[in-house]
Amino acid sequence: MSTVDGISYQEYEIGDETGISVLFNNVFSESMTRIWNYYYKDSFKSPIGHNHHVIVTAKDDGDIVGISCIGALTINYYGTLIKGGIVKDVMVHPRYQKRGIFTRASKQSYEIAKTYGYKFLFSFFLILSRIFPSPSKRCDFFILFICC
């Protein structure tokens, strides 16, 4: 856990789903219940691959104002199972945007993913989101961003 400018960053804890749902509603004006149950809650019971999702929350006085989620994924590369994840559901409450919360939560989730043995991350994103990896920065694991 870390704290920067009064915002604390920590890994998901049971009970955070209510605050995450409120944040999702504030950002996208819709309910996250179906998405949460499908992508996270129900997939923790998956009989295949690894299912250790990484979810980092950004909290201001206990209220979740940002999250970065990486869904667990295992690929079969010519008979070798490789653990990785898909970056998804990264969001910051509109009142808290432009403060670096997105970047800090994302970086922390990437670091946690490495400690869990993730070998790759990938994502689909809009050009407008401006999440282009810098070609001048070296990374010790692979992040593939696919532009939609």
Residue pairs with C-beta under 8 A, 6 or more apart in sequence:
1 8
1 9
1 10
1 11
2 8
2 9
2 10
2 104
2 108
3 9
4 100
4 104
5 99
5 100
6 60
6 61
7 58
7 59
7 60
7 65
7 66
7 96
7 99
7 101
7 104
8 58
8 59
8 60
9 56
9 57
9 58
9 59
9 104
9 105
9 108
10 56
10 57
10 59
11 54
11 55
11 56
11 57
11 112
12 53
12 55
12 56
12 57
13 57
16 55
16 57
16 64
17 36
17 40
17 41
19 57
19 59
19 63
19 64
20 32
20 36
20 55
20 57
20 64
20 67
21 31
21 32
21 33
21 36
22 64
23 64
23 65
23 66
23 67
23 91
23 93
24 30
24 31
24 32
24 35
24 89
24 91
25 31
25 32
26 93
26 94
27 91
27 92
27 93
27 94
28 91
35 89
39 71
39 88
39 89
40 53
40 55
40 69
40 71
43 51
43 53
43 71
43 72
44 51
44 53
45 51
48 74
49 72
49 73
49 74
49 81
49 83
50 72
50 74
50 83
51 72
52 72
52 116
53 69
53 70
53 71
53 72
53 85
54 68
54 69
54 70
54 72
54 85
54 109
54 112
54 113
54 116
54 118
55 67
55 68
55 69
55 70
55 109
56 67
56 68
56 69
56 105
56 106
56 108
56 109
56 112
57 64
57 66
57 67
57 105
58 64
58 65
58 66
58 67
58 92
58 96
58 101
58 104
58 105
59 65
60 96
65 92
65 93
65 95
65 96
65 101
66 91
66 92
66 93
66 96
66 101
66 102
66 105
67 89
67 90
67 91
67 105
68 87
68 89
68 90
68 102
68 105
68 106
68 108
68 109
69 87
69 88
69 89
69 90
69 109
70 85
70 86
70 87
70 88
70 109
70 110
70 113
70 118
70 121
71 85
71 86
71 88
72 83
72 85
73 83
73 84
73 85
73 86
74 81
74 82
74 83
74 84
75 81
75 82
75 84
76 82
82 119
82 120
83 116
83 117
83 118
83 119
84 118
84 119
84 120
84 121
84 122
85 113
85 118
85 120
85 121
86 121
86 122
86 123
87 106
87 109
87 121
87 122
87 123
87 143
88 123
90 102
90 105
90 106
91 102
92 99
92 101
92 102
92 105
106 131
110 121
110 143
113 121
114 140
114 141
118 141
119 141
119 142
120 141
120 142
120 143
120 144
121 141
121 142
121 143
121 144
122 143
122 144
122 145
122 146
123 131
123 143
123 144
123 145
123 146
124 146
124 147
124 148
125 131
125 145
125 146
125 147
125 148
126 148
127 147
127 148
131 145
132 145
133 139
133 143
133 145
